[in-house]
Amino acid sequence: MAALRACAQCGVPVVPRAAIPAWSVAASPGTVRPCSARPGFADLEPVDQLSGQVTVSTGATLAAVQRRVREAGYDVAVDLAARDSVTIGGMVATNASPLLVLRWEPIRGQAVGLEAVLADGGC
């Protein structure tokens, strides 16, 4: 958050990028490009057994989330062939509508809540 605050104060553009650089749009020189694949962005908390919910960070891959919830006896109501590389943050940003969308719903409809850092560094 401090880095975003500093960029906002100095007028430096910030363009987040996905975990796979080949899929990201080229940024202008002088643009900060934080990557969600860095350590700390892929955290997974334990599954809450009462609610069946899990809190994940934006860079966690779908495969990692699937493994975590299956260990707790649950399943994820979304699946993609790119499960080993696609991140939850990317899926939410694009409102991914994967294989099970006809039975369930797109990923945003399954999110209970989101915590985001705003462009000015606030929450």
LINTARA-V383928 format. One record per residue. N is the residue number from 1. RES is the residue in one small letter. OMEGA is omega as a letter, one per 30 degrees, with the letter a starting at -180 (none if undefined). BURIAL is b if it has 24 or more other ideal C-beta (glycine too) atoms within 12 Angstrom, else e. D_FIRST is the distance of its C-alpha to the first C-alpha in Angstrom with 2 decimals. Layout:
[[N | RES | OMEGA | BURIAL | D_FIRST] [N | RES | OMEGA | BURIAL | D_FIRST]]
//
This chain:
[[1 | m | a | e | 0.00] [2 | a | l | e | 3.79] [3 | a | l | e | 5.40] [4 | l | l | b | 5.18] [5 | r | a | e | 6.18] [6 | a | l | e | 8.66] [7 | c | a | b | 9.90] [8 | a | a | e | 10.56] [9 | q | a | e | 12.34] [10 | c | a | e | 14.35] [11 | g | l | e | 15.19] [12 | v | l | e | 14.19] [13 | p | l | e | 14.28] [14 | v | l | b | 11.94] [15 | v | l | e | 14.09] [16 | p | l | b | 13.10] [17 | r | a | b | 16.13] [18 | a | a | b | 18.02] [19 | a | a | b | 19.16] [20 | i | a | e | 22.37] [21 | p | a | e | 22.13] [22 | a | a | e | 25.60] [23 | w | a | e | 24.48] [24 | s | l | e | 21.74] [25 | v | a | e | 22.67] [26 | a | a | e | 22.96] [27 | a | l | e | 20.47] [28 | s | l | e | 21.70] [29 | p | a | e | 21.72] [30 | g | l | e | 18.81] [31 | t | l | e | 16.35] [32 | v | a | e | 13.30] [33 | r | l | b | 13.90] [34 | p | a | b | 11.48] [35 | c | a | b | 13.91] [36 | s | l | b | 13.79] [37 | a | a | b | 16.72] [38 | r | l | e | 15.01] [39 | p | a | e | 15.60] [40 | g | l | e | 13.42] [41 | f | a | b | 13.07] [42 | a | a | b | 16.75] [43 | d | l | e | 17.07] [44 | l | l | b | 19.95] [45 | e | l | e | 20.89] [46 | p | l | e | 24.61] [47 | v | l | b | 26.45] [48 | d | a | e | 27.30] [49 | q | a | e | 31.08] [50 | l | a | e | 31.86] [51 | s | a | e | 29.68] [52 | g | a | e | 29.61] [53 | q | l | e | 25.86] [54 | v | l | b | 23.26] [55 | t | a | e | 19.47] [56 | v | l | b | 18.02] [57 | s | a | b | 14.84] [58 | t | a | b | 14.68] [59 | g | l | b | 16.28] [60 | a | l | b | 19.14] [61 | t | l | b | 22.41] [62 | l | l | b | 24.95] [63 | a | l | b | 27.44] [64 | a | l | b | 25.33] [65 | v | l | b | 24.85] [66 | q | l | b | 28.58] [67 | r | a | e | 29.58] [68 | r | a | b | 27.58] [69 | v | l | b | 29.04] [70 | r | l | e | 32.50] [71 | e | a | e | 32.67] [72 | a | l | e | 32.31] [73 | g | l | e | 35.06] [74 | y | l | e | 33.11] [75 | d | l | e | 32.44] [76 | v | a | b | 29.89] [77 | a | l | b | 31.37] [78 | v | l | b | 30.06] [79 | d | l | b | 31.15] [80 | l | l | b | 30.95] [81 | a | a | e | 32.90] [82 | a | a | e | 29.70] [83 | r | a | b | 28.41] [84 | d | a | e | 27.78] [85 | s | a | b | 25.35] [86 | v | a | b | 23.95] [87 | t | l | b | 20.57] [88 | i | l | b | 19.96] [89 | g | l | b | 16.99] [90 | g | l | b | 19.49] [91 | m | l | b | 22.17] [92 | v | a | b | 20.33] [93 | a | a | b | 19.22] [94 | t | a | e | 22.90] [95 | n | a | e | 24.44] [96 | a | l | b | 26.47] [97 | s | a | e | 30.04] [98 | p | a | b | 31.46] [99 | l | a | e | 34.81] [100 | l | a | e | 35.02] [101 | v | l | e | 33.93] [102 | l | l | e | 37.49] [103 | r | a | e | 37.66] [104 | w | l | e | 34.18] [105 | e | l | e | 31.66] [106 | p | a | e | 28.73] [107 | i | a | b | 25.53] [108 | r | l | e | 23.75] [109 | g | l | e | 26.75] [110 | q | l | b | 26.25] [111 | a | l | b | 22.63] [112 | v | a | e | 22.73] [113 | g | l | e | 19.19] [114 | l | l | e | 15.79] [115 | e | a | e | 12.30] [116 | a | l | e | 9.97] [117 | v | a | b | 6.66] [118 | l | a | e | 8.43] [119 | a | a | e | 9.03] [120 | d | l | e | 8.38] [121 | g | l | e | 4.72] [122 | g | l | e | 6.91] [123 | c | none | e | 8.34]]
//
